[in-house]
Amino acid sequence: MISVVIPTYNAERFMPALLDSIFRQAVDDMEVIIVDDCSTDDTVKIAENYPVRVIRSDRNAGPARARNKGVEAAAGDIIFFLDADVIVLDGTIREVKDYFEKNPSANCVIGICSTEPLNRGFVPRYMAMFEYIHLIGRQFDRVSVFAPRCGAVKKELFLRIGGYDENYRGADVEDFELARRINKTDGIILNPRMIVKHQFADFRQALKIYFRRTVMWVHLFFREKQLDNAGPTSPANGIAAICAFSSFPLLFIMPYLSAAKPAFLLLTAVYLASNLKWWNFMRKEAGLLFALKALPLNYLLGIEIMSSAVYAVLAYPFADKDTVPG
């Protein structure tokens, strides 16, 4: 049986499209569990119009705790996690069921986000395509990341490794931390036939999210000593971010220091080479103008990511190693 587990918090604007997309492709032996994290809008009221089980949290404690509560209540042996701000593309739930039936030894599989986000705008579309191209190359292969916006895991494994770390209060890097523990005992497979459309951040939201998650990811790296082999946190993107961060101050130094210009040109060349794969993909998918606009955005985000990483390194000695900042 598949138990679809969805944490919600003030998600009323997303619920009809999400639940319609789920029940349009319902399979036998499926239940849908909504774990509401003390919403103050009509999230629960809308959900109750569908054949779902609604669990109301007694306090607002974040998606990690909500997902754990959903798994505890689930009757299924397969847990299919979804975020509230997605819609599930046709065939995805059937693919989850078929995948585990055809691969009985498999314990964990994740899907992928469409290159077309739910929301309009240049930045959301850039982020959707950026994530897609950094995952699709690992299709049907083991990956180091687990994405609960579209990820399935056997309940037995999830409970055996202890579920999500509830010290994470926000939508932070709780999925990366869980993936580290899954990979110590099993493997996570990327199945590109499991697809959702996701609501991606705009520019202002991206700056806020990238700062917080970069700090937490760096601290997680110091604890686990593990890099990622897929997704936006893969090493190639780290190299590009370092080049952007290092080259930026050289723009202001070049008029005064002759050695700054060749250094800037070298860093820029490495930056462009590191980004060539995703840039070519965007050029083919969205056109040359879109791809050209994507480069300065990626450059700015790279500077922000590395600034956040520097802060994280400096802050780590003072962080409480027994807890996770929330």
N, C-alpha and C positions, 0 to 999 in steps of 0.2 A: 504493500500500500504506500502511496505517496502522500506525505503531509506537506502542504505548501504553508510555509511560515513567513508572515509578513509583519515586521514591527512598524507601528505608525505613531506619528505625533503631528497633530494639526495638518493632516494630509487630505482634507476634504476635497480639494480641487483635483486630486489625483485619483481618488478612489473609484469613481464610476468607470473611467477608461481602463484602469488596472483590472478591476474585477470582471468587467465585460470581456476583456481579452483572455482572462483565465477560463471563465465558464463557457466561452465560445468554443473552447477546445478541451473541455473536460474529458478525462479518461476514467475508466472503471477503477474502483478502489482509490479514490482521491478525496482528501479533505482539505479545507482551507481554514487556517487559523490566523486570525488577526489579533496581535498583542498590542493593545493601545497603551501608550506611555503617558497617560493623563492628558489627553488632548483637551483643548478648551473650545474647539470648533465642532462641526457636525460630522467629524470622521466616523465616530461609532454609529451615529444615526444612519448614515449612508451605508455603512458596511452591513448593518442589520437588515437591509432590504435584499440581501443576497444570502444564499445558503452557506453561510460561514459560521464558524465558532469564534466569538469575540471574548478575549480575555482582557480584563481591565487591570492595569498595574495599580498597586496601592500608592506608588510614589513615582515621580519622574526620575528615572535612573539611567536612561540611555538605551540605545539599540542592542548593546551586548547583553544586558540583563533581559531585555524583551525577547530576544531570540532564544536565550536559554529557557525562559518560561514557556515559550512556544514549543520547544523540543520536549520539555518535560511533559507537556500535555498531549503531545502527538501520539496518535495510534499507529502511524505508519512506520515501516522499517527504513524508508527513504525520506529524508528531509530535503525539501526543495526550498531554499531561501530565495526570497525576492525582496527588493526594496519597494517602498510605497510609490516612489516617483519613477516607475517604469510601466511600460505595457509589454505584454508577452506576445511575441510574434507567433503566428500560426505554426503549429507543428512542434513547438518547443517542449511542451509538457509530454507529448507522445514520445519525443526524442529522449527525454529523461527516463521514462519508463522502459523504452526499448534498449537504451544503452546499458542499464543495469541487468536487464534480462539476457542480453547478448554477452555481457562481460560480468559474470557472477562473482569474479574475484575482485572487481573494482569496488572501491570504497568512497571515492570522491571525484567529482567532475564539475568543471565550471563552464559557463557559456561565455558569450561575448556581447558587447553592445553594438548596435547598428551604427553605421557611419552617419546616419541621419538622427540627430537628437530629437527629443520631444519638443524642446523649445527652439524658437528661431533665434538667429543672430550669428554673427561671425565667430565670436569666441566659443559659444557652445558647439558649433559645428567643427571648429578646429580641434577642440578637446575630444570630441567623439571620434574623429578620424585619427588623431594622434594616439589615443588609447588603442584603437582597433589595429592599426598597423604594427604596434609593438606587441600585440598578442597573437595575431593571425599566423605569424611565422612559426608558432609552436603548436599548431593544430594537431590534435591526437597525440601529443607528446606531453611529457611531464613538465609542469610549471611550478614555480616556487610561490605563487600567489593564489589566494582564494578570494573570490569576489561574491559576497552575499547578495548582491543585486541580481545575480543569476548563477547560483551555485547549489549543487546537490551533494549530500553526504549521507552515508548510512548512519542511522541513529546510534548503532552500537559503537562505531568508531568515535563519533562526536562525544558521547558520554564517557567513553573510556579515556579520552585525552583531557576531559574536564570542561569541555565547552568553551564559550567565549570568556575572556578575562573581564569580569565586571568592574574592575578598577578603571577601565576606559569608560568614561561617561558620555562622550560624544561620538559622532561618526568619524573616528580618528584612524588609528592604524590597528584596531582590534582584529581586522581581517588578516593583516600581515602577521600579527603575532600568532593567531590561530593557525595560519598556514605553516609557520615554522614548526609547530608541534605536530601537525599532520604529517609533514615531510620527514619527521624523525622516525615515524612508524609505518608510513604508507606513502602513496603518491597522489598527486592531483593532476588530472588529465584535462586538457582544454578540448572541448567539443564545439566547433564552430557552427554546428547545426542547432545549438541552443542559443537563441538570440532574443534580446530585449531592446526596446528603445528606452533611452534614459534621459532624464532631465539633467543637463550639465550646467555648470556654473557660468555666470557671466564674468567679466573681467574683475570687477571689485570683489565678488565672491571668491574668485580663483586666487587672488592675492591673499585673502584671509585664510582660505583652506590650505594653500600651499605652505604658508608659514607654519601653521600649527602642525600639519602632518609631516613636514620636513623635520621639525624639531623632534617629534615623537619617533619618526623613522630612524633618525640618526641615533637616538638613545637606544632604540631597539637593536640597531646594528651593533652598538658597543656591547650590548648584553649577549647577543646571539652570534656575532661575527659571521653573518651570512648576507651575501648580496642576492639580488633577484635576477632570474634568467629571462624574465618576460615582463611586459607592461612598462609604464612610464618610469619606473624606478630601476630599470635595467642599466648596466654600466655605461652603455653608449650615450645615454641621456645625461649621465653624470659627467662624462667628459665634455659634452657640449656645454653644460651649465658652468663648469669650471672655466672653459674658454671664454664664455660670455662675461663672467664675473671678473676674470683677470684682464680681459681686453678693454673693458669699459673705462677704467681710470687712465689707460694709456692714451685715450683720445684727448685728454686734457694735458697730458705730459708731453706729447709729441712736439709742440712748438718750442719746448725748452730742453729736450733731451733727444739727441739724434738716434740713440739706440732704441727709443720707444717705437718708432715707426716699423722697423723690421719685426720687432716683437709683436706688435699689433697685427701685422699682416700674417705672421705665422699662426697666431692664435685664431685669427679669423678663418684661415684656410682649414685648420683642424676643426673648428666649429662647423663650417659648411660641410666638410667631409663626414663628420659624425651625424649630420642631419640629412644627408642626401637621400636616404631611404624613405623617410617619411615625407620629405619635400617632393620627391618624384611622385609618390602616391597621391598626395594632395593635388599636385599639378594635373595628374591624369583624371582624378575624380571630380575636382571642383574648378579646374582651369588655372591658367598661369597667373592671373591677377590675384586669385585667392591665395595661391601658394606664395606669391611675392609678399602679400600682406601678412602671411603666417610667420615669415622669418623674423621681422622685428618683434612680433608678439612673443615668439619663442625665446628671442634674445632677452627681452625684459623679464620674462618668467624665469629664465636661467639665472639672471642676476639676483632675482628675489629668492630663488631656491638656495643659491649658494650663500647669500647673506643670512638666510635662516639656518643653514647648516653650520656656518661659523658661530652663530649665536648658540646653537645646540651643543657644539663642541666645548665652548667656553662655559656653558651652563651645566654640562653633565657632571663635573666633579661635585657640584652643589645639589644635584638632584637626589631625591630620596630613592635609593635603589630598591626599596621594598614595596614601593607603590608606583603607580603610573599617574602622571599628571592628567587631570580631568577637567 
